[in-house]
Every structure is written in structure tokens, then in C-alpha cells.
Amino acid sequence: LLALLALALLLTCLALLNFSLGFLLGVTLVPPAAAVRPGGNRLPLALLLVLTTPGLSLFLAVLLERELLEAPAGLGEAWQRFLGALGQGLLQEHLHGAHLSPLLALGAYPCWLLLWNVLFWK
């Protein structure tokens, strides 16, 4: 319950700041959060949580963006674009005071780690 409440609070606050980012993060984090239960078959849910980590979601979004532009990127170029997107977030925070990227990281990763704790609860 705590993990779902933290995720709901994060998505509500994020939707007020940047609706499209809140929506995309909600689409990627809510289905695994709803599926995670303590006990049972953990391997498929663990794989689902790994695939929906915010970092991997950003990397897959970079790959999808290049595919939609009909200029497919190799893994090396996609990795460079991923690092560039992370660097842009840090640069915007440092130069312009746009605190969205650090606040998102401070909110999304604890929710994701709480879901891991729920999944492997004994």
C-alpha cells in the first residue's frame, strides 16, 4: 500500500508540473505496480520491473524515437543519446534551475525500490 501511495503521489505532483511526462511515467510504472504481489511466481514480475525501470524506459524511448524518425540507431549511438538526455537534464537543472529531473529521480526510484521490496517480501 505504501508503494502504491508513493507512486500515486509522485504521478499526481508530476502531472501538475509536466503532464506528458507524468502520463508516460504512469503508463510505464502503474501496470507493474498493480501486478506486483508478495509471494507467487516472482521471475516474470521481476523481469517486468527490470524492463520498466526509469533508466531503461528512457533508453527504450531513445531507441523508439530514432525508429519513428526512420533513422534506426545502433546500440552505441542509442547509448550516447541516452547519456546526452541525462546530461541535458542535469544541465537544465544547473543552468536554468529546472528542478524536475532531480525531483523525478528522487521520487521515481524510491517507488521502484519499494515495488522490489514488495515483490521479494517473505
C-alpha positions as CSV (number, residue, x, y, z in Angstrom):
1,L,0.0,0.0,0.0
2,L,2.9,2.4,0.8
3,A,4.5,1.8,-2.6
4,L,1.2,2.5,-4.4
5,L,0.5,5.6,-2.4
6,A,4.0,6.9,-3.0
7,L,3.6,6.2,-6.7
8,A,0.2,8.0,-6.8
9,L,1.6,11.0,-5.0
10,L,4.6,11.1,-7.4
11,L,2.4,10.9,-10.5
12,T,-0.1,13.5,-9.2
13,C,2.6,16.0,-8.4
14,L,4.4,15.3,-11.7
15,A,1.2,15.7,-13.7
16,L,0.9,19.2,-12.3
17,L,4.4,20.1,-13.5
18,N,4.6,18.3,-16.8
19,F,1.5,16.3,-17.8
20,S,3.0,14.4,-20.7
21,L,6.0,13.2,-18.6
22,G,3.6,12.2,-15.8
23,F,1.4,10.3,-18.3
24,L,4.3,8.5,-19.9
25,L,5.8,7.6,-16.5
26,G,2.3,6.5,-15.3
27,V,1.9,4.2,-18.4
28,T,5.2,2.6,-17.7
29,L,5.0,2.3,-13.9
30,V,1.4,1.7,-13.0
31,P,0.9,-1.7,-14.7
32,P,3.9,-3.4,-12.9
33,A,2.9,-1.7,-9.7
34,A,-0.6,-3.1,-9.9
35,A,0.7,-6.6,-10.8
36,V,3.3,-6.9,-8.0
37,R,2.3,-9.1,-5.1
38,P,4.3,-10.7,-2.4
39,G,4.8,-14.4,-3.0
40,G,3.9,-16.4,-6.0
41,N,5.9,-16.6,-9.2
42,R,8.4,-13.8,-8.9
43,L,10.5,-14.3,-12.1
44,P,8.1,-12.7,-14.6
45,L,7.3,-9.9,-12.3
46,A,11.0,-9.3,-11.6
47,L,11.6,-9.2,-15.3
48,L,8.7,-6.7,-15.7
49,L,10.2,-4.5,-13.0
50,V,13.6,-4.5,-14.7
51,L,12.0,-3.6,-18.0
52,T,10.1,-0.7,-16.5
53,T,12.9,0.9,-14.5
54,P,13.0,4.6,-15.3
55,G,16.5,4.5,-16.8
56,L,15.7,1.6,-19.1
57,S,12.4,3.3,-20.1
58,L,14.4,6.4,-21.1
59,F,16.8,4.2,-23.1
60,L,14.0,2.4,-24.9
61,A,12.3,5.8,-25.6
62,V,15.5,7.0,-27.3
63,L,15.5,3.8,-29.4
64,L,11.8,4.3,-30.3
65,E,12.3,8.0,-31.1
66,R,15.1,7.1,-33.6
67,E,12.9,4.3,-35.1
68,L,10.0,6.7,-35.6
69,L,12.3,9.1,-37.3
70,E,13.1,6.3,-39.7
71,A,16.8,6.6,-38.8
72,P,17.4,3.5,-36.6
73,A,20.2,3.9,-34.2
74,G,22.7,1.2,-33.2
75,L,23.2,0.4,-29.5
76,G,26.3,2.6,-29.3
77,E,24.5,5.6,-30.8
78,A,21.5,5.0,-28.6
79,W,23.7,4.8,-25.5
80,Q,25.3,8.2,-26.5
81,R,21.9,9.7,-27.0
82,F,20.7,8.3,-23.6
83,L,23.7,9.8,-21.9
84,G,23.1,13.1,-23.7
85,A,19.5,13.1,-22.5
86,L,20.7,12.6,-18.9
87,G,23.3,15.3,-19.4
88,Q,20.7,17.7,-20.7
89,G,18.5,17.2,-17.6
90,L,21.5,17.9,-15.4
91,L,22.5,20.9,-17.4
92,Q,19.0,22.4,-17.4
93,E,18.9,21.9,-13.6
94,H,22.2,23.6,-13.1
95,L,21.9,26.5,-15.6
96,H,18.2,27.2,-15.5
97,G,17.1,26.0,-12.1
98,A,14.7,23.4,-13.7
99,H,14.5,21.0,-10.7
100,L,12.2,18.5,-12.5
101,S,14.9,15.9,-13.3
102,P,16.4,15.6,-9.8
103,L,12.9,15.6,-8.2
104,L,11.8,12.9,-10.6
105,A,14.8,10.8,-9.7
106,L,14.2,11.4,-6.0
107,G,10.6,10.2,-6.4
108,A,10.6,7.5,-9.1
109,Y,13.5,5.4,-7.9
110,P,12.2,5.0,-4.3
111,C,8.8,3.9,-5.6
112,W,10.5,1.4,-7.9
113,L,12.6,0.1,-5.0
114,L,9.5,-0.2,-2.8
115,L,8.0,-2.4,-5.5
116,W,11.1,-4.6,-5.4
117,N,10.7,-4.9,-1.6
118,V,7.0,-5.9,-2.1
119,L,7.9,-8.5,-4.7
120,F,10.6,-10.2,-2.6
121,W,8.7,-9.9,0.8
122,K,8.8,-13.1,2.8
